[in-house]
Amino acid sequence: MGNKAEMCRKKLSDNDLIAASNLRAIWEEYKLNNSTSQGKFAAEYLDWSQGNFSQYLTAVVPIGMKSLLKPSRALGCHPGEIRPEFSINERTLTCVKNRAREEMLENKLTEALEIIETLTPLINSSRAMHFVSSAKSALRNK
């Protein structure tokens, strides 16, 4: 039976272990290219202690999305290079952008319809009324 700290420690998932391994590999390359130590890097770029950074590198604790952002920025890599499950592929990004555009367009169309409905009683000409009616119909069909 292990000590109390080992017994209380949360079991890390396979993704957590992969993330620690990826972080360690990226860190080792960075360290070689930049001649720095864990302590110096952690203090200067992460505002963490050396021990805190080491816990992520050695899979003592899992690195979540919030904690992942600082080292990925400082090491010059995408968070998905450390935790692949946090990657966003081009297709997903395109879908998210398109949905945002659709929602924005729906909001604009709703605003336009409200304006047209507000102005309708003020318009007297039959030609203008026909235009308003056509516009309403087109906006509702979008």
N, C-alpha and C positions, 0 to 999 in steps of 0.2 A: 504494500500500500504506500502511495506517495505522500508527500507532505501536504499540508492544508492548502497552500497556494496552488499546487498542481491539481488537487481535487476540485477546487473552486473554478479553475480556469475553464472557460468555454471551449468545447471541442471545435477546432477549426475545420471548415469544409474544404473540399478539394479546391474550390475556387480561391479560398483564402490562402492555401498553400501555394497555388500557382501564382497568385498575386505577389506573395512574398518572394518567390523565386525570381519572378520578372523584375520586381523592384530591385532586388539584390544585383541582378545582372546589369540593369541600367545604371545603378549606382556605381558598380565596379568600373564600368566603362567611363563614366563621368569622372570618377576619382582619378583614374589614370590620366585622362586628358587635362585635368584641371589641378592636379597636385594639391588636394585638400583632404581634410580629415572629416570623419563623421561629425565630430563635435563642432568644428568650425562651420561646416555646411549647414548643420541643423540650426545653429544659433543665428547665422547670417541670413539664410534664405528661408527658413521654415518657422523661425521663432519657437523652436522646440529645443528640448534638451537632447544631448547625445543619446541618452538612455531611451528616450521616447522614440527617436528615429530608429535606434537599434532594435527595438521591440517589433517594429514593422518589418525591418529587414530580415529578422530571424523567425518570423511567424509566431512570436509570443502572443501578439494580439492581431486580430484581423484589421486590415485597412479598408475602411468604408469610403463611400463616395466623398463625403465632406473632408475627411482626412487625406484622401488621395489627391485632391486638387493642388495643394501646396507643393508636394514633391514633384508632381508631374510638370507643373509650370517651371519650377526651379531646375529640374533636370532636362527641360526642353523636349518633353515627350507628350503624347496624347494619353489621357487617363486609360484609354482602352488598351494601350501597350502594356500597362501594368495589370489591369483587371479587364480581360477581354469581354466579359459580360456587360461592361459599361460602354462598350463601343457602340457608336451609331453609324450604321452603314449609309451609303448614299441614298439607297431606296427609302430607308426609314426617314432620313432627313428631308427628302423630297416630299414624302407623304405629309410630314409635319408642316412643312412650309405651305403646301397646297391647302391643307385643312385650315391653316391660319388665314390664308388669303380668302378662302370661301367664307369663313366666319366674318371677316372684315367686310366682304362684299355684301353678305346678308345683312349686316348691321347698317351699311350705307343704303341698301335698298329699302330697309324698314324705315330709316330716317326720311328717305325721299318720299315714300308712300305716305308717311305722316304729314309731311309738308304739303303734298298734293291734296290730301284730304282736308287739311286746314284751309287751303286756299280755294278749294272748290266752291264754297258758298259765295265767295267774293267775285267769281267770274260769271259774267252775264252772257257773253257771246256764245252762240251755238257751236261755232268753230272751235273756240277755246274749250268748251265742254267736251267736244268730241276728242280733242287732244288729251284732256285729263282722263277721260274714260279709257282711251287706248293705253295711256301710260300706266294707269292703275292695273289694267288687265295684264300688261307686259310684266310689271313688277311682281304681281301675284304669281305668275307662271314661272318665275325664276327660281 
